[in-house]
Amino acid sequence: MSGDGYEEYEGFDRLVLDRTGQAEAFDAIGDRYDEAFPHKEGQLASGLWMAESLPPGSRVLDVGCGTGVPTARQLSEAGHRVVGVDLSPGMVEVARRQVPDAEFHRADLADLRAGGRFGPGGDRELGEFDGIVAFFSLVMLPRAEIPYALRALRNLLRPGGLLGLSMVEADVDDFAIPFLGHTIRVSGYLREELRQVVSDAGFEITGEETHAYAPASTDVPPEIQLFLHCRRA
Ligand SMILES: C[S@@+](CC[C@H](N)C(=O)[O-])C[C@H]1O[C@@H](n2cnc3c(N)ncnc32)[C@H](O)[C@@H]1O
């Protein structure tokens, strides 16, 4: 019990979840996403950490999987059983095509919580995972929702299970930015605050990497990417 009011997820249903435009932007971007964001050294390194830290055949959930490349593919090629979820039907379609050995569902992150469709007790329950990767997907949520989302992910992990999380380092909340010809809303934290939010959600942070990243596209500014390697405490 952390005593911070999140443990029963009771506040979650009172959050107003406005996803307007978020999936549509990624639906429209489709295959171009991989061209705009090449050379993902940081993400590949964190994917490798996850792939090598788990015994072959482990169940791994890729949250906000996008095109499935590089991460779902990397984990699947390492011999893990990968389940990917994404809000954008277009991204799910691309991911299914690019990573045929993995299983993909169109789902909102919020649907993974206890009582949600894909969460514990839901009619499409995904079950328990040995590892979860959430690379640049929690950036798409308002800050008020992120602690709940992290707790929902923790709840899907077996005891001692691993979480690989990446965020862009930025002190912003539900902030509209231009993104490959569309507008999306993003949130972020400075690194100390991110560590705090993740620890408060019941994770032990076992590793951290920082990467400076410049996307190929000119309308997306250079960014500092934070990768946290965590274990369910
Ligand atoms: C910046 S992309 C990252 C994609 C992939 N993880 C990667 O690193 O290449 C964010 C992804 O999160 C998905 N997304 C946005 N909001 C979401 C939500 N509420 N639930 C699930 N996925 C969401 C988007 O559709 C998009 O594919």
The ligand as an ORCA input file, in Angstrom:
! r2SCAN-3c Opt
* xyz 0 1
  C       5.200      7.625    -30.624
  S       4.401      6.141    -31.118
  C       5.489      4.865    -30.541
  C       5.320      3.561    -31.280
  C       6.285      2.434    -30.864
  N       6.146      2.054    -29.475
  C       7.698      2.827    -31.152
  O       8.401      3.182    -30.222
  O       8.103      2.797    -32.315
  C       3.052      6.075    -29.983
  C       2.088      4.943    -30.267
  O       1.144      4.900    -29.189
  C      -0.144      4.689    -29.733
  N      -1.115      5.227    -28.765
  C      -1.459      6.509    -28.540
  N      -2.354      6.607    -27.562
  C      -2.595      5.334    -27.155
  C      -3.478      4.763    -26.185
  N      -4.261      5.520    -25.431
  N      -3.504      3.412    -26.058
  C      -2.712      2.620    -26.825
  N      -1.858      3.108    -27.773
  C      -1.811      4.447    -27.925
  C      -0.128      5.431    -31.061
  O      -1.146      4.995    -31.923
  C       1.283      5.120    -31.544
  O       1.328      3.958    -32.310
*
